[in-house]
Amino acid sequence: MPNITVELLTGRTAAQRAEFARVVTDAVVDVLGAPRHLVRIQFTEIEPDRLALGGELVSGT
């Protein structure tokens, strides 16, 4: 059973997450030969003030 964890900044819509899950699941089925019903994707949302890039918070605060 493939388990995929995706970390995203908050703000993506449910429709965007659903489309991402569909496309990634298709790829896992095609490339790895995994049964579709066993592909698990978990989304973890990160608040912009909890992530820094280049020494600066993504939120800009």
Secondary structure as GFF3:
##gff-version 3
##sequence-region A 1 61
A	DSSP	beta_strand	3	9	.	.	.	ID=ss1
A	DSSP	alpha_helix	14	32	.	.	.	ID=ss2
A	DSSP	three_ten_helix	36	38	.	.	.	ID=ss3
A	DSSP	beta_strand	40	46	.	.	.	ID=ss4
A	DSSP	three_ten_helix	48	50	.	.	.	ID=ss5
A	DSSP	beta_strand	52	53	.	.	.	ID=ss6
A	DSSP	beta_strand	56	57	.	.	.	ID=ss7
###
